[in-house]
């Protein structure tokens, strides 16, 4: 996490668009958007700089997260070496699926899901009120200052595992454009869940156990849809579209059938819209320290 005092200097820079919520001119809106992007990049740099102040601790943390990403693949290797299998999937394909899942999860925990812990910490200690005074969008600001550099290990582990699986298979046979599009949808899913849990934190403060439950559920995303019953598979494609994290992107990269993918994409977009609406309603009802 980034200390509040380290990021305050960024918002002292003069800007003609700062604090202008009603911008009708498209040029000014574009300038405001680019300003937010620049701010986000600066905050990410500050996040890494803050953690690198204790280099040994940071590198050990990242390395530990990196190694943890290979526990699941080791289990897969044990299953296949013992004569077992996952229906319709080869060993290399399952490794690719888990690599893509870890890649999406790692990037999301580093940049999106960290909003849960950032909101909880600030609400609990009465610091969330200070965020409301900043001349930027509050939701965006919470995302920026909650950046967690330690999850870089999970992201890198996912990238390494994905590349290794592709090398073992001799490359991909599907659509790389569709793959990246579905990876984006997977990130949108994490955005929606993070915002929803953050909204609950604004209302009830102590919601850390929900994050732990979510983390357990996310472990199910590293396996193909074929191992689940039809009812469970439908649930993970609609009401809780877990398959957009790994199964659908990996299937797109492998050129496998994508039955139900557009329904899952639609449900993810709807979930993201609902989460933002719920968050702003929770913000309007926020009474400091969850009161």
C-alpha positions as a Markdown table, in Angstrom:
| # | Residue | x | y | z |
|---|---|---|---|---|
| 1 | Unk | 0.0 | 0.0 | 0.0 |
| 2 | Unk | 1.0 | 3.6 | -0.5 |
| 3 | Unk | 1.3 | 6.1 | 2.4 |
| 4 | Unk | -1.1 | 9.0 | 2.0 |
| 5 | Unk | 1.5 | 11.6 | 2.6 |
| 6 | Unk | 3.7 | 10.2 | -0.3 |
| 7 | Unk | 1.0 | 10.8 | -2.8 |
| 8 | Unk | -0.3 | 14.2 | -1.7 |
| 9 | Unk | 2.4 | 16.1 | -3.7 |
| 10 | Unk | 1.0 | 14.7 | -7.0 |
| 11 | Unk | -2.3 | 16.5 | -6.4 |
| 12 | Unk | -0.6 | 19.8 | -5.7 |
| 13 | Unk | 0.4 | 20.2 | -9.3 |
| 14 | Unk | -1.5 | 23.0 | -11.0 |
| 15 | Unk | -4.0 | 21.8 | -13.6 |
| 16 | Unk | -6.6 | 23.7 | -15.5 |
| 17 | Unk | -9.0 | 20.7 | -15.3 |
| 18 | Unk | -8.6 | 19.8 | -11.6 |
| 19 | Unk | -11.7 | 20.0 | -9.6 |
| 20 | Unk | -14.0 | 20.5 | -12.7 |
| 21 | Unk | -16.7 | 17.9 | -12.5 |
| 22 | Unk | -18.9 | 19.4 | -15.2 |
| 23 | Unk | -16.8 | 19.4 | -18.3 |
| 24 | Unk | -19.0 | 19.6 | -21.4 |
| 25 | Unk | -16.2 | 20.2 | -23.9 |
| 26 | Unk | -14.8 | 16.9 | -25.3 |
| 27 | Unk | -11.3 | 18.3 | -25.4 |
| 28 | Unk | -11.3 | 19.1 | -21.7 |
| 29 | Unk | -12.8 | 15.7 | -20.9 |
| 30 | Unk | -10.0 | 14.0 | -22.8 |
| 31 | Unk | -7.4 | 16.2 | -21.0 |
| 32 | Unk | -8.9 | 15.2 | -17.7 |
| 33 | Unk | -8.8 | 11.5 | -18.6 |
| 34 | Unk | -5.1 | 11.8 | -19.6 |
| 35 | Unk | -4.5 | 13.7 | -16.4 |
| 36 | Unk | -5.9 | 10.8 | -14.4 |
| 37 | Unk | -3.8 | 8.3 | -16.3 |
| 38 | Unk | -0.7 | 10.3 | -15.6 |
| 39 | Unk | -1.6 | 10.5 | -12.0 |
| 40 | Unk | -2.2 | 6.7 | -11.9 |
| 41 | Unk | 1.3 | 6.1 | -13.4 |
| 42 | Unk | 2.9 | 8.4 | -10.9 |
| 43 | Unk | 1.2 | 6.6 | -8.0 |
| 44 | Unk | 2.3 | 3.2 | -9.3 |
| 45 | Unk | 5.9 | 4.5 | -9.4 |
| 46 | Unk | 5.5 | 5.8 | -5.9 |
| 47 | Unk | 4.2 | 2.4 | -4.8 |
| 48 | Unk | 7.2 | 0.6 | -6.1 |
| 49 | Unk | 9.6 | 3.3 | -4.7 |
| 50 | Unk | 7.9 | 2.9 | -1.3 |
| 51 | Unk | 8.4 | -0.9 | -1.2 |
| 52 | Unk | 11.9 | -0.7 | -2.6 |
| 53 | Unk | 12.9 | 1.3 | 0.5 |
| 54 | Unk | 13.1 | -2.2 | 2.1 |
| 55 | Unk | 14.5 | -4.0 | -0.9 |
| 56 | Unk | 15.2 | -7.4 | 0.8 |
| 57 | Unk | 11.7 | -7.6 | 2.2 |
| 58 | Unk | 10.1 | -6.6 | -1.1 |
| 59 | Unk | 12.1 | -9.1 | -3.2 |
| 60 | Unk | 11.5 | -12.0 | -0.8 |
| 61 | Unk | 7.7 | -11.2 | -0.8 |
| 62 | Unk | 7.6 | -11.1 | -4.6 |
| 63 | Unk | 9.6 | -14.2 | -4.9 |
| 64 | Unk | 7.4 | -16.0 | -2.4 |
| 65 | Unk | 4.3 | -15.0 | -4.4 |
| 66 | Unk | 6.0 | -16.2 | -7.5 |
| 67 | Unk | 6.8 | -19.6 | -6.2 |
| 68 | Unk | 3.2 | -20.1 | -4.9 |
| 69 | Unk | 1.9 | -19.8 | -8.5 |
| 70 | Unk | 3.4 | -23.2 | -9.2 |
| 71 | Unk | 1.6 | -25.2 | -6.5 |
| 72 | Unk | -1.5 | -25.7 | -8.7 |
| 73 | Unk | 0.6 | -26.8 | -11.8 |
| 74 | Unk | 2.4 | -29.3 | -9.6 |
| 75 | Unk | -0.9 | -30.7 | -8.6 |
| 76 | Unk | -1.9 | -31.0 | -12.3 |
| 77 | Unk | 1.4 | -32.8 | -13.0 |
| 78 | Unk | 0.8 | -35.2 | -10.2 |
| 79 | Unk | -2.7 | -36.0 | -11.5 |
| 80 | Unk | -1.6 | -36.7 | -15.1 |
| 81 | Unk | 1.5 | -38.6 | -14.0 |
| 82 | Unk | -0.7 | -40.8 | -11.9 |
| 83 | Unk | -2.9 | -41.7 | -14.9 |
| 84 | Unk | -5.7 | -39.2 | -14.2 |
| 85 | Unk | -6.8 | -36.4 | -16.5 |
| 86 | Unk | -9.3 | -33.5 | -16.9 |
| 87 | Unk | -12.0 | -34.4 | -19.6 |
| 88 | Unk | -11.1 | -32.9 | -23.0 |
| 89 | Unk | -7.9 | -31.2 | -21.8 |
| 90 | Unk | -4.3 | -32.2 | -22.1 |
| 91 | Unk | -1.7 | -31.6 | -19.5 |
| 92 | Unk | -0.2 | -28.7 | -21.4 |
| 93 | Unk | -3.6 | -27.1 | -21.9 |
| 94 | Unk | -4.4 | -27.2 | -18.2 |
| 95 | Unk | -1.1 | -25.6 | -17.4 |
| 96 | Unk | -2.0 | -22.9 | -19.9 |
| 97 | Unk | -5.3 | -22.4 | -18.2 |
| 98 | Unk | -3.7 | -22.1 | -14.8 |
| 99 | Unk | -1.1 | -19.7 | -16.2 |
| 100 | Unk | -3.7 | -17.4 | -17.7 |
| 101 | Unk | -5.7 | -17.6 | -14.5 |
| 102 | Unk | -2.7 | -16.6 | -12.4 |
| 103 | Unk | -1.8 | -13.8 | -14.8 |
| 104 | Unk | -5.3 | -12.2 | -14.6 |
| 105 | Unk | -5.5 | -12.8 | -10.8 |
| 106 | Unk | -2.0 | -11.4 | -10.2 |
| 107 | Unk | -2.6 | -8.2 | -12.2 |
| 108 | Unk | -6.1 | -7.7 | -10.6 |
| 109 | Unk | -4.9 | -8.2 | -7.0 |
| 110 | Unk | -2.1 | -5.7 | -7.7 |
| 111 | Unk | -4.2 | -3.0 | -9.2 |
| 112 | Unk | -8.0 | -3.7 | -8.8 |
| 113 | Unk | -8.8 | -6.0 | -5.8 |
| 114 | Unk | -6.5 | -3.9 | -3.6 |
| 115 | Unk | -9.3 | -1.4 | -3.3 |
| 116 | Unk | -10.9 | -3.8 | -0.7 |
| 117 | Unk | -8.0 | -3.6 | 1.7 |
| 118 | Unk | -7.3 | 0.1 | 0.9 |
| 119 | Unk | -10.9 | 1.0 | 1.7 |
| 120 | Unk | -11.0 | -1.1 | 4.8 |
| 121 | Unk | -7.8 | 0.4 | 6.2 |
| 122 | Unk | -8.9 | 4.0 | 5.6 |
| 123 | Unk | -12.4 | 3.6 | 6.8 |
| 124 | Unk | -11.4 | 1.8 | 10.0 |
| 125 | Unk | -8.8 | 4.4 | 11.0 |
| 126 | Unk | -10.9 | 7.4 | 9.9 |
| 127 | Unk | -8.8 | 8.4 | 6.9 |
| 128 | Unk | -11.3 | 7.8 | 4.2 |
| 129 | Unk | -12.8 | 11.2 | 4.8 |
| 130 | Unk | -9.6 | 12.8 | 3.5 |
| 131 | Unk | -10.1 | 11.1 | 0.2 |
| 132 | Unk | -13.4 | 13.0 | -0.3 |
| 133 | Unk | -11.5 | 16.3 | -0.3 |
| 134 | Unk | -9.2 | 15.4 | -3.3 |
| 135 | Unk | -9.9 | 17.2 | -6.6 |
| 136 | Unk | -10.3 | 13.8 | -8.4 |
| 137 | Unk | -12.9 | 11.1 | -8.8 |
| 138 | Unk | -13.0 | 9.4 | -5.4 |
| 139 | Unk | -13.4 | 5.8 | -6.8 |
| 140 | Unk | -10.4 | 6.3 | -9.1 |
| 141 | Unk | -8.4 | 7.8 | -6.2 |
| 142 | Unk | -9.1 | 4.8 | -4.0 |
| 143 | Unk | -7.8 | 2.5 | -6.7 |
| 144 | Unk | -4.7 | 4.6 | -7.2 |
| 145 | Unk | -3.6 | 4.8 | -3.6 |
| 146 | Unk | -4.4 | 1.2 | -2.8 |
| 147 | Unk | -1.9 | -0.2 | -5.4 |
| 148 | Unk | -0.1 | -3.2 | -4.0 |
| 149 | Unk | 3.3 | -4.0 | -5.6 |
| 150 | Unk | 3.8 | -7.3 | -3.8 |
| 151 | Unk | 1.3 | -9.1 | -6.1 |
| 152 | Unk | 3.8 | -8.5 | -8.9 |
| 153 | Unk | 5.1 | -12.0 | -8.1 |
| 154 | Unk | 1.8 | -13.6 | -8.9 |
| 155 | Unk | 1.4 | -11.7 | -12.1 |
| 156 | Unk | 5.0 | -12.6 | -13.3 |
| 157 | Unk | 4.4 | -16.3 | -12.2 |
| 158 | Unk | 1.3 | -16.4 | -14.4 |
| 159 | Unk | 3.1 | -14.9 | -17.4 |
| 160 | Unk | 6.0 | -17.4 | -17.0 |
| 161 | Unk | 3.6 | -20.3 | -16.7 |
| 162 | Unk | 1.6 | -19.2 | -19.7 |
| 163 | Unk | 4.7 | -18.8 | -21.9 |
| 164 | Unk | 6.1 | -22.2 | -20.8 |
| 165 | Unk | 2.8 | -23.9 | -21.6 |
| 166 | Unk | 2.7 | -22.3 | -25.1 |
| 167 | Unk | 6.2 | -23.4 | -25.7 |
| 168 | Unk | 5.3 | -27.0 | -24.7 |
| 169 | Unk | 2.4 | -26.9 | -27.1 |
| 170 | Unk | 4.3 | -25.3 | -29.9 |
| 171 | Unk | 2.3 | -22.0 | -29.9 |
| 172 | Unk | -1.4 | -21.1 | -29.9 |
| 173 | Unk | -4.0 | -22.2 | -32.4 |
| 174 | Unk | -6.8 | -19.8 | -31.5 |
| 175 | Unk | -7.3 | -16.0 | -31.8 |
| 176 | Unk | -4.8 | -13.9 | -29.9 |
| 177 | Unk | -7.1 | -10.8 | -30.3 |
| 178 | Unk | -10.0 | -12.6 | -28.7 |
| 179 | Unk | -7.7 | -13.9 | -26.0 |
| 180 | Unk | -6.7 | -10.4 | -24.9 |
| 181 | Unk | -10.3 | -9.2 | -25.2 |
| 182 | Unk | -11.4 | -11.9 | -22.8 |
| 183 | Unk | -8.5 | -11.2 | -20.5 |
| 184 | Unk | -9.8 | -7.6 | -20.3 |
| 185 | Unk | -13.2 | -9.0 | -19.4 |
| 186 | Unk | -11.6 | -11.0 | -16.7 |
| 187 | Unk | -10.0 | -7.9 | -15.3 |
| 188 | Unk | -13.5 | -6.2 | -15.5 |
| 189 | Unk | -14.9 | -9.0 | -13.4 |
| 190 | Unk | -12.3 | -8.3 | -10.7 |
| 191 | Unk | -13.0 | -4.6 | -10.9 |
| 192 | Unk | -16.7 | -5.3 | -10.3 |
| 193 | Unk | -16.1 | -7.6 | -7.3 |
| 194 | Unk | -13.5 | -5.3 | -5.8 |
| 195 | Unk | -15.9 | -2.3 | -6.1 |
| 196 | Unk | -18.8 | -4.3 | -4.6 |
| 197 | Unk | -16.8 | -5.4 | -1.6 |
| 198 | Unk | -15.4 | -1.9 | -1.2 |
| 199 | Unk | -19.0 | -0.6 | -1.1 |
| 200 | Unk | -19.9 | -3.2 | 1.7 |
| 201 | Unk | -16.8 | -1.9 | 3.6 |
| 202 | Unk | -18.2 | 1.7 | 3.4 |
| 203 | Unk | -21.3 | 0.4 | 5.0 |
| 204 | Unk | -20.2 | -2.3 | 7.5 |
| 205 | Unk | -16.4 | -1.7 | 7.9 |
| 206 | Unk | -15.4 | -5.2 | 8.8 |
| 207 | Unk | -15.7 | -7.2 | 5.6 |
| 208 | Unk | -12.2 | -8.8 | 5.5 |
| 209 | Unk | -13.7 | -12.3 | 5.8 |
| 210 | Unk | -15.6 | -11.8 | 2.5 |
| 211 | Unk | -12.2 | -11.3 | 0.8 |
| 212 | Unk | -11.0 | -14.5 | 2.2 |
| 213 | Unk | -14.1 | -16.4 | 1.0 |
| 214 | Unk | -13.7 | -14.8 | -2.4 |
| 215 | Unk | -10.0 | -15.9 | -2.5 |
| 216 | Unk | -11.2 | -19.5 | -1.9 |
| 217 | Unk | -13.8 | -19.3 | -4.6 |
| 218 | Unk | -11.2 | -18.0 | -7.1 |
| 219 | Unk | -9.3 | -21.2 | -6.7 |
| 220 | Unk | -12.0 | -22.8 | -8.7 |
| 221 | Unk | -11.2 | -20.6 | -11.8 |
| 222 | Unk | -8.0 | -22.6 | -12.5 |
| 223 | Unk | -9.9 | -25.6 | -13.8 |
| 224 | Unk | -12.0 | -26.3 | -17.0 |
| 225 | Unk | -15.7 | -26.0 | -17.0 |
| 226 | Unk | -16.1 | -29.7 | -18.0 |
| 227 | Unk | -15.3 | -30.9 | -14.4 |
| 228 | Unk | -18.3 | -29.0 | -12.9 |
| 229 | Unk | -22.0 | -30.0 | -13.0 |
| 230 | Unk | -24.2 | -28.2 | -15.5 |
| 231 | Unk | -25.8 | -26.2 | -12.7 |
| 232 | Unk | -22.5 | -25.0 | -11.2 |
| 233 | Unk | -21.1 | -24.3 | -14.7 |
| 234 | Unk | -24.1 | -22.1 | -15.5 |
| 235 | Unk | -23.7 | -20.3 | -12.2 |
| 236 | Unk | -20.1 | -19.6 | -13.0 |
| 237 | Unk | -21.0 | -18.3 | -16.4 |
| 238 | Unk | -23.9 | -16.0 | -15.4 |
| 239 | Unk | -24.6 | -14.9 | -11.8 |
| 240 | Unk | -20.9 | -15.2 | -10.8 |
| 241 | Unk | -19.0 | -15.3 | -14.1 |
| 242 | Unk | -15.9 | -16.9 | -12.8 |
| 243 | Unk | -15.0 | -18.5 | -16.1 |
| 244 | Unk | -14.1 | -15.2 | -17.7 |
| 245 | Unk | -10.9 | -15.2 | -15.5 |
| 246 | Unk | -9.2 | -18.2 | -17.1 |
| 247 | Unk | -11.4 | -20.8 | -18.8 |
| 248 | Unk | -12.7 | -18.6 | -21.6 |
| 249 | Unk | -9.5 | -16.7 | -22.4 |
| 250 | Unk | -7.5 | -19.9 | -22.4 |
| 251 | Unk | -10.1 | -21.6 | -24.6 |
| 252 | Unk | -9.9 | -18.7 | -27.0 |
| 253 | Unk | -6.1 | -19.0 | -27.2 |
| 254 | Unk | -6.4 | -22.8 | -27.8 |
| 255 | Unk | -9.1 | -22.5 | -30.4 |
| 256 | Unk | -11.6 | -24.5 | -28.3 |
| 257 | Unk | -15.4 | -24.0 | -28.4 |
| 258 | Unk | -16.6 | -20.9 | -26.5 |
| 259 | Unk | -20.2 | -21.9 | -25.7 |
| 260 | Unk | -21.8 | -19.3 | -23.5 |
| 261 | Unk | -19.0 | -16.8 | -23.7 |
| 262 | Unk | -21.0 | -13.8 | -24.8 |
| 263 | Unk | -23.6 | -14.4 | -22.1 |
| 264 | Unk | -20.7 | -14.5 | -19.6 |
| 265 | Unk | -19.3 | -11.3 | -21.0 |
| 266 | Unk | -22.7 | -9.6 | -20.8 |
| 267 | Unk | -23.2 | -10.7 | -17.2 |
| 268 | Unk | -19.7 | -9.3 | -16.4 |
| 269 | Unk | -20.4 | -5.9 | -17.9 |
| 270 | Unk | -23.8 | -5.8 | -16.1 |
| 271 | Unk | -22.1 | -6.7 | -12.8 |
| 272 | Unk | -19.5 | -3.9 | -13.3 |
| 273 | Unk | -22.3 | -1.4 | -13.9 |
| 274 | Unk | -24.2 | -2.5 | -10.9 |
| 275 | Unk | -21.1 | -2.5 | -8.7 |
| 276 | Unk | -20.3 | 1.2 | -9.6 |
| 277 | Unk | -23.9 | 2.2 | -8.9 |
| 278 | Unk | -23.9 | 0.4 | -5.5 |
| 279 | Unk | -20.5 | 2.0 | -4.6 |
| 280 | Unk | -21.7 | 5.5 | -5.2 |
| 281 | Unk | -24.9 | 4.9 | -3.3 |
| 282 | Unk | -22.8 | 3.5 | -0.4 |
| 283 | Unk | -20.6 | 6.6 | -0.6 |
| 284 | Unk | -23.6 | 8.9 | -0.3 |
| 285 | Unk | -24.6 | 7.0 | 2.8 |
| 286 | Unk | -21.1 | 7.0 | 4.3 |
| 287 | Unk | -21.1 | 8.6 | 7.8 |
| 288 | Unk | -17.4 | 8.3 | 8.7 |
| 289 | Unk | -15.8 | 5.2 | 10.2 |
| 290 | Unk | -18.7 | 3.2 | 8.9 |
| 291 | Unk | -21.1 | 5.0 | 11.3 |
